[in-house]
Amino acid sequence: MLNLAVILFALGLIGLLTRRNLIFTLMSVEVMLNAAGLAFVAGSYQWGKPDGQVMFLFILAMAAAEVSVGLALLLQFHRREPTLDSDTASEMKG
Amino acid sequence: MQHLLWLIPAFPFTSAVVLALTGSRFSRRLIAWLGTASIALSALVAILTAAQFLQSPPVGNAWTQHLWVWMDVAGFRPEIAFYFDPVALVMVLVVTFVGFLIHLYSVEYMRDDDGFARFFAYMNLFVAAMLTLVLANNLLLLYLGWEGVGLCSFLLIGFWYREPANVRAANKAFLVTRVGDTAMAIGLFLIATQLQTLDIQELMRRANEQWPIGSGIAIAAAALLLGGAVGKSAQLPLQTWLPDAMAGPTPTSALIHAATMVTAGVYLIARTNALFILAPQVQLAVALIGGATMLLSACSAIAQRDLKRVLAYSTMSQIGYMFLALGLGAWSAALFHFMTHAFFKALLFLAAGVVIQAMHHDQDMFHMGGLRSKLPLAFWSFVIGGSALAGLPLITAGFFSKDLILWQAWAGPNGNGWFWIAGMMGATMTSFYTYRMILLVFYGPEKREISYKPGAAAAIPLCVLCVLSVLGGYVDTPPDFGGVPALSNFLNSVVPPLNEVHVGPITEIITALCASAAFAIGLGFAYFIYAPWRKIVPREDLLLRLWYSGWGVDWLYDHLFAAPFRFVVNRSASDVVDAIYTGLATLADRISLLLRVTQSGRIRLYATGVAAGSIVLFAVILFAR
């Protein structure tokens, strides 16, 4: 199960690094979060302790918050630029 | 009434605070009422107090009102306490009464100014500080008032702060007087440590007991106090700030830079007279400084073109007379001249304010002319005030006060012929520049249309001051012209009495005649050169230019003090210590240039960075143990 988590995390990371579409970026972040959650659950299963599952609940809540904020930002960005390419946002650099 | 002494400074102070905090929301009418009525109330209390004081002089000829103890540290226990004796009485009456008239005048002078409330707040604060200064029973409270008037002077010189020149003048006044104030502060430390008190009466008593005449410590204390007095009263060598102080509004010049604040130095020396009697060398220095300032600034007054600068130099010159009197030990003569000078110089400044407003705020006398029929009130004010300044014999106040000083210079035990000759030369020049001013401004061809006629609020103070400039002299007349030395006798309980002079009346009449002759010579020369029918062109030669610039003292100080200071500053701006810090700053700048490259704004690059960083961190944690 830990192996699956590692694979998922790697996939998410690769998606995050290679994809330019902002929706995919968000999805990749979600995948990585879930991979981390899976790792917690795996640990919890291994040692028979509930802490890992509690942690997963926290991660769920945080992922929901992150997605809502992320999507809101994305909408704002889309209104400004008719594209979802994350590199066009580089104009905002300081 | 002695329990109401505190009200005298409290009224203006309260009004100043109210105006400063909420004045901008009041209507102009209310501001004018508040600003003027506070001084009027203060003057009323002062008059009532003085009346009661004169009716039933208290034991010891002074009232003291203890309000509270300011601080109590290791035996050092200055109080907030007011001390009301004949000297304070004269000062308080002049400050409140002349102050009231000038406030009334300001209502009209400042009518269109945006800073109406601010102006009255500053002016009231000034009167409060000045009253604290003259009523203080100890030198520390006096110093509080001393710095307070300095602050108000600074604020009011720079009142129109949008002009850089005004701000420079304000800074100059503040810095130059600070030199003197520092000396005075050191003098206070010296007195406080040596005599364990700053209470003025007590410290003079102890100084008389502990310090022999001419001892080093007495000389040091007196000289340091003299330093403060010289700075505040614009005497040599700290006189350079006063002509530039004319950048302030004209009522300010009348109140602060002619009638009251600049005479604070005279008051200080008269107040601590015992210290100066213990140090005869310093007292001689007072006379020398006074005499020199009187002559040098009279010369400068002759060469000025700006109406207010003539009056400024004339103020310095007249304070020089007061210092001369102080140095000769004629304490009450100095205070007498202070009083008459406050009347006629305030009158001249206020009348000059009328002229300047009528001339579209142009102050150059050579642009004026023929104003006699256009501005009759200002003309008569100038004639009366100017004659008092020049000492028109037997009629005006200035004659009696100046004659008393000259008489003491001639016949007093400390006097000698040189002081008398200097005084006579000063009187001649005073008469000359006064009538030069009047002839230039009011006679000759008309050059411009006038743009202003004084209203009631400006006319009343002028009329009252005209009367005072004439009648003010009769409070103290010499033996052979009426012989009522009321003021001198009144002041004798506080300052040492005028030196009895045992010379026949012939000598006295001859000296008075000489003074009259000095007046007449000055008037004659002025008329000869600036007569109405002559074509007057401003003359330029080396001597006049030197006088015009105030003997080049500004230039001298600039090269003597400012230039070396600037040189050191410029050099030390790039020394080794500075190079280290500059180097650090440059280094940080370079590094930031490098780091800035990473701020590309590309999210994926950032994510890569985060991922790579995490991997490195994990690797370190896993393998580095």
Interface residues (C-beta under 8 A of the other chain):
Chain A: L13 L16 L17 T18 R19 R20 T25 S86 D87 A89 S90 E91 M92 K93 G94
Chain B: Q599 S600 G601 R602 I603 R604 A607 T608 A611
